[in-house]
Amino acid sequence: MKRHLLSAGDLSRDDAELVLTTADEMRSLADRPIKKLPALRGRTVVNLFFEDSTRTRISFEAAAKRLSADVINFAAKGSSLSKGESLKDTALTLEAMGADAVVVRHGASGAPHRLAYSGWVRSSVVNAGDGTHEHPTQALLDAFTMWKHLGESKPGGLEGRRIAIVGDVLHSRVARSNALLLRTLGAEVTLIAPPTLLPVGVETWPVETSYDLDAVIPKADAVMMLRVQRERMNGGFFPTPREYSRRYGLDARRMGTLQDHTIVMHPGPMVRGMEITADVADSPRSVIVEQVTNGVAVRMAVLYLLLGGSEPAVGGEE
Amino acid sequence: MKYLIKGAAVLGGAPTDLLLEDGAIAEVGTGLSAAGAEVVDAAGLVALPGLVDLHTHLREPGREDAETVESGTAAAARGGFTAVHAMANTDPVADTAGVVEQVWRLGREAGYCDVRPVGAVTVGLAGERLAELGAMADSAAQVRVFSDDGKCVSDAVLMRRALEYVKAFDGVVAQHAQEPRLTEDAQMNEGELSGRLGLAGWPAVAEEAIIARDCLLAAHVGSRLHVCHVSTAGSVEIIRWAKSKGWNVTAEVCPHHLLLTDELAATYDPIYKVNPPLRSSTDVEALRAALADGTIDVVATDHAPHPHEDKDCEWAAAAFGMLGLETALSIVQETMVDAGLLDWAGVADRMSTAPARIGRVAEHGRPLEPGQPANLVLHDPSVRRPVDPTESASLSRNTPYAGMELPGRVVATFLRGRATVLDGKLQ
């Protein structure tokens, strides 16, 4: 693997399979009485969050702690853009503290890339979501979840599986990372959204696109619903939330058209009643809570592999 | 001070001697000699009339940490310019006679090149009501070019009135063509790459729609329109159509839009962040062709200095703009002359004669003939050199060309017979 994880596109198929296999070993830990490994003892992981994201931060925090790393949470909300301390000065501070890995969430697309390549820090950089660009660990945990439900025994074996990703693709870092990673793993991805919420140039992506949810989901093996952020609702991208829900929301009627094995996913946080109804979110098809559990395992695998774990992470020493 | 320039290729032609005396070109010929004149060996050098920039940001008053009139005009002289138009988006905005006269006077005091202030079209660049355009025109600065550059005069009625009003003093409105609603938070060219990088797109149509509207308005009221920093193939088509109608529309292209493409945004390095943004290679080809055939009249630098911290950050937080004065002629050589699209006479037209005509700058852009003001540049087209930002006379270092090897070097610049640059060094 490379030294940083900035984009799901940085991962070769071998890399992705290694992360998923390692995550599988990490997940088996959850069933043990002692859920902790000594693998990253003495290493420091900094969670640098310029945006509020309790879910992602505690997932990374749990992951690092289960690997025995020291964790520093640095909530630098609003720092740079609001003319506070700059990203560079924050980075220099972390460098001075001796961070081995920086997990960064930032509202500006490309901020983790700047952190990794501007010479400000020497540590590994993990992108925990940047602007409307990418969220590669979310894609990894989604792929892990799909593999567990749909895949072959081979890690990441999603060859030919049909994945529908529905909603605000334009502003979604989750959709970008998933499209790249699922393609690497051999799945067939269809993005479904109103035309106003598909990015310019999406026809050059390695995916299919559709405006018609009902036409696509009966053939899908997994349906991933994306959150519609509140600020989009008044942005003129669609006429009303009600019309959006009618055309692109997943409700019980639409769920009835799915194949028996098809799973329903959501990266969270959900807007119940908007893109997904409560009865769908809470149905047996929904793997939304499982995605959260898998998130910790996948992030453990990423931190372990980036910080140069050369021995098997899950050994017999404890 | 007398200078005898020996063996310069005037507009790329046969070796010719020029005698500069008392601020004017005294003689042009071969085998000239003059007692007491400093001889400049110009064998192998191309002589062009001093370059004229229609679009420079000198940042003074207000952002003297980025550039001053003195440092910016020194950079201009090093780039072969003898006149620059200082854009109005200073702090305070150049929207009164007082501010434009201050900028004009600072230029005179610095002495590196003539500074022609551009007046704001609207008070405070706010796009709400006309600034006192007549007062600026009548001031010592004699403003003829008016622009809200950095912002678009997007209100159609206001734009119409401005176009009409400046007819009284032979002015021109230079429009920064950017439909504001189509470009809210825009960061880079809208295309496949902006979608992939997750950077908000700046679509070509936002430029083209304003240009089309303004051409129609200019035709309707019979006024002169100048279009700043044209960046798309579609804009070229619209301007070509407007010119074919005989309408009084001129346009400029920036060196960076002739050379660089939006692919560079993939680095997320905001050194490449500029407004309008770098476009596709198709656009670059169209702009070069349009400059060659005269659809685009001039090259203008849009020299936009910024302090280091405004570029040493994440893309979205960074300022728009890049340096341009000291590299413009090299880039035009690279993209136009060496590419066989334009000869040196064409370069003289696009970088001196035409901008002087559009800006109504009487003493510049003149032919290199006896009796004309001695404003000229000697350019060595034979060398190639990597761009070294530390050599710049600008106070800022935000050049996207650092380390890039470019052809040509300005050896000497003369302003009214006085060397502002000699042997490549500021005088």
Boltz contact constraints between the chains, C-beta under 6 A:
constraints:
  - contact:
      token1: [A, 80]
      token2: [B, 317]
      max_distance: 6.0
  - contact:
      token1: [A, 81]
      token2: [B, 317]
      max_distance: 6.0
  - contact:
      token1: [A, 86]
      token2: [B, 313]
      max_distance: 6.0
  - contact:
      token1: [A, 87]
      token2: [B, 313]
      max_distance: 6.0
  - contact:
      token1: [A, 87]
      token2: [B, 314]
      max_distance: 6.0
  - contact:
      token1: [A, 88]
      token2: [B, 312]
      max_distance: 6.0
  - contact:
      token1: [A, 108]
      token2: [B, 314]
      max_distance: 6.0
  - contact:
      token1: [A, 108]
      token2: [B, 316]
      max_distance: 6.0
  - contact:
      token1: [A, 109]
      token2: [B, 198]
      max_distance: 6.0
  - contact:
      token1: [A, 109]
      token2: [B, 199]
      max_distance: 6.0
  - contact:
      token1: [A, 110]
      token2: [B, 268]
      max_distance: 6.0
  - contact:
      token1: [A, 110]
      token2: [B, 315]
      max_distance: 6.0
  - contact:
      token1: [A, 111]
      token2: [B, 314]
      max_distance: 6.0
  - contact:
      token1: [A, 113]
      token2: [B, 268]
      max_distance: 6.0
  - contact:
      token1: [A, 114]
      token2: [B, 268]
      max_distance: 6.0
  - contact:
      token1: [A, 114]
      token2: [B, 314]
      max_distance: 6.0
  - contact:
      token1: [A, 131]
      token2: [B, 198]
      max_distance: 6.0
  - contact:
      token1: [A, 132]
      token2: [B, 198]
      max_distance: 6.0
  - contact:
      token1: [A, 133]
      token2: [B, 198]
      max_distance: 6.0
  - contact:
      token1: [A, 199]
      token2: [B, 195]
      max_distance: 6.0
  - contact:
      token1: [A, 200]
      token2: [B, 190]
      max_distance: 6.0
  - contact:
      token1: [A, 200]
      token2: [B, 195]
      max_distance: 6.0
  - contact:
      token1: [A, 200]
      token2: [B, 201]
      max_distance: 6.0
  - contact:
      token1: [A, 201]
      token2: [B, 191]
      max_distance: 6.0
  - contact:
      token1: [A, 201]
      token2: [B, 192]
      max_distance: 6.0
  - contact:
      token1: [A, 201]
      token2: [B, 195]
      max_distance: 6.0
  - contact:
      token1: [A, 204]
      token2: [B, 192]
      max_distance: 6.0
